[in-house]
């Protein structure tokens, strides 16, 4: 393999590796806007200039592949001046509205200017004003912030194959033109928000979120189908506010984005829950895996898990009485007072929860079954038809869906039932279809049509607990953006301790 020597560091890389990726593996970050490993090389932002031994002048790193031994200098004085000039030209017409920009704290222009930018501007002419426009139902474009990296253009044209954004005119007059109708047929258009290196393309729902360094973050897996794409979940004051990809958080570079005093700009990288899944400085994985998610994974959680009630309730005669956790536990003991019992588990339960409820069923002599996931049409990219994360795990641990046990519950052959139904297909089986004397329901809101005595346990969302899911037969960990207690595992262990 060829040996790359960059800023005095040596590393062997595979032949044909792009210089930007090779540099990351060596622990050196080369600034760039337009380059992205998913997209064709454009070499138009001019930020990734480096000095390569044997070449007469600085060249763009994104156009270079490491095919032989190479010596590279990213700190050459000519390189520094070229980066400084590129940033100065970008800032001439930028509104510099960092205090109100939703990307403040995770913006390449902001970080690069801090490290390599000009100390003062020399241009005093008229600033270009373009305003904003709507890209789609959920995405806004603030044109004055755009650095014309064309990541969005190339992604939609070359990767998703739908188009929707293009660049019109040339030079000073260059501008993005939007064709909103193109986005209707794409389930992956939301990725342009994360691909955008600045605050030009914005998720409208996050415009007024707190700054990036104030939200809690967790690196976890998307639970909205059985693919299990890697995602970042953010929360603010205990509420989930955003789901996005990990790639463009700028945390990918924080270990190597240094100031002149060799201090980190944002030492938030190590504060992300679940970051250990990546491994120490594993930039090979960090920048080349799981770079996109579908729009359902990005936005679907708002409709899928909400409305939501986080209170415990005792339900009887159509009335609901709030309970505290201790009172709920006291009443739930009645489950063991009945002879015929059944437990139904959602495919949104973790493997650990399934194992605990399976043990509970075995020790208490209860029947147990997985319940139906939502099935919809998938696609040939990421989205799978089974809209649940752990159906395969449920088949392995619980034996899958037992139609006979479900039929008995609907016929009233069980006296007491525990129904963990978060995210399951309620058109096929839910609390209103169960005929029993005593019912415990775990979901995101209480059942409305239950005539028997029932208890409601507010379900824990997949973003709020630690555990494992068996995505497509492969066990993967999930991590909480904030841990909610008591959770279903706590409840199962409480009941186990009674037996």
Helices and strands as residue ranges (DSSP letters): E 2-6, E 9-13, E 17-18, H 19-25, E 49-52, E 59-60, G 61-63, E 65-66, E 70-73, H 77-91, H 108-116, E 132-134, E 139-142, G 143-145, H 151-154, I 155-159, E 165-168, G 171-173, E 175-178, G 180-185, H 191-195, E 201-203, G 204-206, G 212-214, E 216-221, E 230-236, E 239-244, G 247-249, H 251-254, G 269-271, G 275-277, H 283-286, H 295-299, H 301-304, E 312-316, E 319-323, H 325-332, G 333-337, E 341-345, H 351-364, E 367-370, H 391-398, H 403-411, E 416-420, G 431-433, E 438-443, E 453-458, G 462-464, E 467-471, E 474-478, H 488-498
